[in-house]
Amino acid sequence: MTSRGIRSAGLVALSALLLTGCSMGSGGSDQTASEPDVGLEAPADGGVAPRDEQPFTEDEQAGTIEEDRSVITTGWMAVTVDDPIDSAAEVAAIVGAAGGRVDGRNETPGTETQQARATLVVRIPADRFDAVLGDLRELGDVDSVRLDASDVTQQKRDLDSRIASLETSVDRLRALIAQADDVGDLIAIESELTTRQTELDALTTQRDWLADQVDYSTLTVELLSEGLAPQAGPNDFWSGVVAGWNALTAFVSGLLVAIGVMLPWLALLAVIAAIVVGIIVLASRGGRRAQGTAGTSGSGAEPGATGQPTSPVGPGGAGTDRNGPA
């Protein structure tokens, strides 16, 4: 057999092994899911097995299925407290004591015109979520709570099945690399191994992220302070002067800000107005020049053209009046 025939036969065998590995990987999970329970034994006489000999009851089977579910829990709650900054530290302590962690934290101290508030994004172990939620309710007056649950059981099972198949395929490809003698076969196997390994790493990352979301519930906690107390007005002359001065400075500051905002617009409007005025001036000058040209042309016309009667010219060359002396 020639070397080309040996290479072709090797590639065919390689493809067959890869297909067999993938089929075994995916088929193994289906076979596991469809296998009957080992503890169930058919009665010798072909009848129905007694109830006390069955390994699982309906309630026990339902409990087993419930335990296998993968659920992602997320929530949001708003609590009114006396001091949001101090309460934020208490939230972090409660979550840390339960084995959780704080993924995000934002604190805003209160001012004369703004309430103090704090926002935390915490990750709580799923089995301690209800207990931690109860502890957080004790911090103050709960304004609102919203909880959402997403069942990702089927998604997790699909990832597990695909990862198992790819792991089997990768192991077989690595074994083929150790046995490959031909350079062409070795390159083909390594290329396929790289593709499978990349896909396996991506699926493993997805599964790890999904497992983290299931194991640790996410809760956003907003801590708010009570409403601002009304400020007392001035009660004497000097306090009135101070209040008036503060109002004046606030007005001037606001006016300067408004002028600063309007200044670019005023400059733009000034440019546009200058252009419009220039166009109007040029148009008016053109009209005056046209009128002047028309007047100059009219002054060169004949005297008879004005429509005024002329006196008859006498023999002496001068006009005479008919009513004058002969």
Wavefront OBJ file of the C-alpha trace (Angstrom):
o trace
v 0.000 0.000 0.000
v 1.377 3.440 -0.930
v 1.976 6.250 1.558
v -0.971 8.189 0.104
v -3.258 5.223 0.721
v -1.986 4.864 4.260
v -2.610 8.565 4.887
v -6.151 8.344 3.520
v -6.863 5.299 5.627
v -5.535 7.091 8.681
v -7.768 10.101 8.078
v -10.789 7.868 7.609
v -10.018 6.077 10.860
v -9.530 9.424 12.592
v -12.915 10.690 11.422
v -14.583 7.481 12.537
v -13.034 7.728 15.974
v -14.087 11.373 16.354
v -17.665 10.621 15.367
v -17.714 7.630 17.697
v -16.408 9.749 20.577
v -19.026 12.456 20.093
v -21.803 9.887 19.794
v -20.689 8.106 22.928
v -20.426 11.412 24.824
v -23.930 12.580 23.962
v -25.460 9.133 24.060
v -24.097 8.450 27.507
v -26.113 11.264 29.026
v -29.295 10.105 27.260
v -28.732 6.549 28.429
v -28.208 7.726 31.981
v -31.418 9.729 31.869
v -33.426 6.803 30.475
v -32.067 4.023 32.701
v -34.564 2.656 35.254
v -33.819 2.763 38.940
v -31.641 -0.123 40.061
v -33.675 -0.596 43.211
v -36.869 -1.481 41.304
v -37.192 -5.236 40.830
v -40.005 -6.884 38.941
v -41.963 -9.404 40.997
v -41.324 -13.004 40.206
v -44.968 -13.824 39.553
v -45.466 -10.895 37.147
v -47.682 -8.954 39.583
v -47.261 -5.476 41.001
v -44.602 -4.997 43.631
v -45.881 -4.219 47.138
v -45.955 -0.513 48.047
v -43.571 -0.904 50.981
v -40.920 -2.433 48.700
v -40.813 0.533 46.297
v -37.697 2.663 46.978
v -39.292 6.098 46.354
v -42.724 7.499 46.977
v -44.261 10.277 44.881
v -43.461 12.891 47.520
v -39.846 11.760 47.743
v -39.464 11.837 43.960
v -40.956 15.337 43.846
v -38.524 16.452 46.543
v -35.595 15.002 44.587
v -36.655 16.823 41.419
v -37.081 20.045 43.399
v -33.549 19.754 44.799
v -32.096 19.339 41.304
v -33.571 22.611 40.034
v -31.184 25.493 39.326
v -32.766 28.874 40.045
v -31.226 32.350 39.755
v -32.715 34.754 42.306
v -32.378 38.524 41.978
v -33.996 41.221 44.089
v -34.245 44.900 44.943
v -35.294 46.545 48.171
v -35.557 50.124 49.468
v -35.275 50.879 53.175
v -35.659 54.212 54.972
v -33.110 54.527 57.791
v -31.833 57.215 60.116
v -28.302 57.322 58.673
v -27.771 55.634 55.278
v -23.977 55.792 55.549
v -23.888 53.923 58.857
v -26.566 51.503 57.669
v -24.472 50.702 54.582
v -21.722 49.452 56.868
v -24.286 47.315 58.700
v -25.492 45.820 55.401
v -21.927 44.890 54.454
v -21.419 43.278 57.869
v -24.654 41.256 57.637
v -23.826 40.005 54.149
v -20.246 39.167 55.091
v -21.363 37.206 58.148
v -23.610 35.101 55.894
v -20.730 34.238 53.574
v -21.626 36.761 50.882
v -19.820 39.713 49.364
v -20.407 43.291 48.236
v -19.983 43.769 44.476
v -20.894 47.469 44.360
v -21.272 50.326 46.823
v -22.204 53.991 46.347
v -22.677 56.488 49.183
v -23.965 60.077 48.924
v -23.786 62.188 52.108
v -26.710 64.476 52.800
v -26.644 68.240 52.253
v -29.013 71.101 53.022
v -30.918 70.428 49.813
v -30.277 66.724 49.196
v -31.071 63.631 51.201
v -28.350 61.192 52.168
v -28.519 57.814 50.455
v -26.488 54.683 49.842
v -26.797 51.897 47.275
v -25.207 48.458 47.595
v -25.164 45.474 45.236
v -24.592 42.365 47.342
v -24.214 38.661 46.527
v -25.756 36.341 49.095
v -25.502 32.530 49.267
v -28.754 31.141 47.902
v -29.406 28.998 50.969
v -29.019 32.060 53.256
v -30.934 34.548 51.112
v -34.185 34.525 53.102
v -32.369 34.856 56.430
v -30.263 37.776 55.221
v -33.327 39.458 53.739
v -35.011 39.238 57.128
v -31.997 40.806 58.844
v -31.949 43.661 56.337
v -35.607 44.389 57.017
v -34.688 45.164 60.622
v -32.496 48.108 59.609
v -35.428 50.495 59.153
v -38.765 50.979 57.433
v -39.022 48.852 54.291
v -40.490 50.900 51.438
v -40.600 48.204 48.752
v -39.196 44.781 47.894
v -39.072 43.054 44.513
v -37.803 39.501 43.963
v -37.396 37.655 40.661
v -36.564 33.986 40.080
v -35.358 32.437 36.822
v -35.190 28.657 36.365
v -32.069 27.685 34.376
v -32.167 23.949 35.052
v -32.472 22.969 31.395
v -29.729 25.374 30.363
v -27.367 23.905 32.959
v -28.122 20.342 31.844
v -27.459 21.232 28.210
v -24.125 22.780 29.139
v -23.135 19.749 31.209
v -23.980 17.390 28.334
v -22.088 19.407 25.734
v -19.073 19.798 28.007
v -18.957 16.055 28.704
v -19.052 15.276 24.971
v -16.306 17.773 24.207
v -14.118 16.480 27.033
v -14.387 12.956 25.622
v -13.568 14.215 22.135
v -10.566 16.205 23.380
v -9.185 13.191 25.246
v -9.448 11.020 22.122
v -7.759 13.658 19.969
v -4.887 13.901 22.427
v -4.495 10.131 22.301
v -4.427 10.252 18.490
v -1.725 12.925 18.570
v 0.466 10.614 20.636
v -0.039 7.824 18.072
v 0.206 9.902 14.874
v 3.268 9.249 12.680
v 2.386 11.244 9.572
v 2.929 15.019 9.593
v -0.269 15.729 7.650
v -2.371 13.674 10.040
v -0.697 15.354 13.007
v -1.507 18.843 11.669
v -5.132 17.885 11.003
v -5.537 16.402 14.478
v -3.962 19.431 16.173
v -6.244 21.801 14.249
v -9.320 19.847 15.275
v -8.067 19.667 18.863
v -7.630 23.456 18.972
v -11.189 23.972 17.743
v -12.660 21.544 20.247
v -10.591 22.922 23.133
v -11.687 26.506 22.367
v -15.325 25.476 22.338
v -14.838 23.510 25.549
v -13.266 26.501 27.326
v -16.118 28.789 26.243
v -18.778 26.372 27.486
v -16.908 25.848 30.751
v -16.825 29.608 31.318
v -20.567 29.819 30.698
v -21.223 27.000 33.125
v -19.044 28.569 35.818
v -20.839 31.914 35.450
v -24.216 30.204 35.571
v -23.207 28.249 38.668
v -22.088 31.473 40.383
v -25.430 33.120 39.605
v -27.284 30.127 41.022
v -25.130 29.754 44.129
v -25.122 33.480 44.994
v -28.310 35.513 44.719
v -27.984 39.173 43.733
v -29.718 41.842 45.814
v -29.650 45.621 45.307
v -30.220 47.522 48.553
v -31.113 51.219 48.512
v -30.863 53.021 51.846
v -32.712 56.332 52.035
v -32.924 58.932 54.760
v -36.066 60.624 55.974
v -37.339 63.910 54.477
v -35.417 67.120 55.055
v -36.512 69.184 58.072
v -37.848 72.659 57.146
v -35.352 75.424 57.832
v -36.393 78.143 60.294
v -36.729 81.698 58.917
v -34.934 84.794 60.288
v -36.212 85.980 63.665
v -34.275 89.275 64.144
v -32.797 92.163 62.167
v -29.327 90.773 61.636
v -30.553 87.334 60.670
v -32.837 89.070 58.166
v -29.848 90.978 56.765
v -27.888 87.747 56.454
v -30.825 86.019 54.783
v -31.245 88.931 52.367
v -27.532 88.974 51.574
v -27.536 85.242 50.939
v -30.549 85.638 48.669
v -28.809 88.473 46.798
v -25.602 86.509 46.298
v -27.607 83.501 45.172
v -29.496 85.678 42.681
v -26.288 87.247 41.344
v -24.666 83.844 41.032
v -27.679 82.519 39.179
v -27.729 85.582 36.918
v -24.046 85.155 36.076
v -24.630 81.519 35.272
v -27.544 82.465 33.012
v -25.418 85.091 31.245
v -22.636 82.575 30.778
v -25.099 80.133 29.249
v -26.623 82.765 26.943
v -23.326 84.398 25.899
v -22.497 81.976 23.050
v -26.046 82.291 21.736
v -25.896 86.098 21.920
v -22.630 86.097 19.964
v -24.189 83.903 17.290
v -27.269 86.143 17.089
v -25.019 89.224 16.808
v -23.186 87.707 13.834
v -26.467 86.830 12.131
v -27.843 90.346 12.779
v -24.681 91.945 11.330
v -25.023 89.871 8.166
v -28.691 90.832 7.769
v -27.968 94.558 8.334
v -25.137 94.451 5.794
v -27.416 92.902 3.198
v -30.068 95.585 3.835
v -27.507 98.440 3.564
v -26.107 97.095 0.315
v -29.603 96.724 -1.112
v -30.547 100.321 -0.178
v -27.346 101.726 -1.718
v -28.041 99.877 -4.928
v -31.545 101.394 -5.075
v -30.198 104.929 -4.588
v -27.653 104.497 -7.345
v -30.382 103.322 -9.711
v -32.506 106.405 -8.914
v -29.540 108.748 -9.465
v -28.829 107.237 -12.861
v -32.473 107.703 -13.913
v -32.425 111.418 -12.833
v -29.271 112.135 -14.840
v -30.785 110.663 -17.980
v -33.973 112.827 -17.590
v -32.040 116.155 -17.300
v -30.647 115.877 -20.887
v -34.090 115.862 -22.634
v -35.346 118.686 -25.048
v -37.190 121.704 -23.574
v -40.355 120.890 -25.496
v -40.475 117.600 -23.890
v -41.483 119.156 -20.589
v -44.978 119.947 -21.896
v -44.759 123.785 -21.154
v -46.048 126.190 -23.902
v -43.484 128.446 -25.579
v -43.956 132.060 -26.631
v -43.907 132.816 -30.341
v -40.710 134.314 -31.600
v -41.042 137.727 -33.180
v -39.052 139.276 -35.949
v -36.535 140.551 -33.485
v -35.865 137.106 -32.290
v -37.519 137.623 -28.901
v -40.830 136.449 -27.729
v -43.567 139.113 -27.416
v -46.746 139.268 -25.473
v -49.905 139.463 -27.468
v -51.541 141.815 -25.014
v -48.625 144.250 -25.019
v -48.410 147.552 -26.940
v -48.042 147.318 -30.728
l 1 2 3 4 5 6 7 8 9 10 11 12 13 14 15 16 17 18 19 20 21 22 23 24 25 26 27 28 29 30 31 32 33 34 35 36 37 38 39 40 41 42 43 44 45 46 47 48 49 50 51 52 53 54 55 56 57 58 59 60 61 62 63 64 65 66 67 68 69 70 71 72 73 74 75 76 77 78 79 80 81 82 83 84 85 86 87 88 89 90 91 92 93 94 95 96 97 98 99 100 101 102 103 104 105 106 107 108 109 110 111 112 113 114 115 116 117 118 119 120 121 122 123 124 125 126 127 128 129 130 131 132 133 134 135 136 137 138 139 140 141 142 143 144 145 146 147 148 149 150 151 152 153 154 155 156 157 158 159 160 161 162 163 164 165 166 167 168 169 170 171 172 173 174 175 176 177 178 179 180 181 182 183 184 185 186 187 188 189 190 191 192 193 194 195 196 197 198 199 200 201 202 203 204 205 206 207 208 209 210 211 212 213 214 215 216 217 218 219 220 221 222 223 224 225 226 227 228 229 230 231 232 233 234 235 236 237 238 239 240 241 242 243 244 245 246 247 248 249 250 251 252 253 254 255 256 257 258 259 260 261 262 263 264 265 266 267 268 269 270 271 272 273 274 275 276 277 278 279 280 281 282 283 284 285 286 287 288 289 290 291 292 293 294 295 296 297 298 299 300 301 302 303 304 305 306 307 308 309 310 311 312 313 314 315 316 317 318 319 320 321 322 323 324 325 326
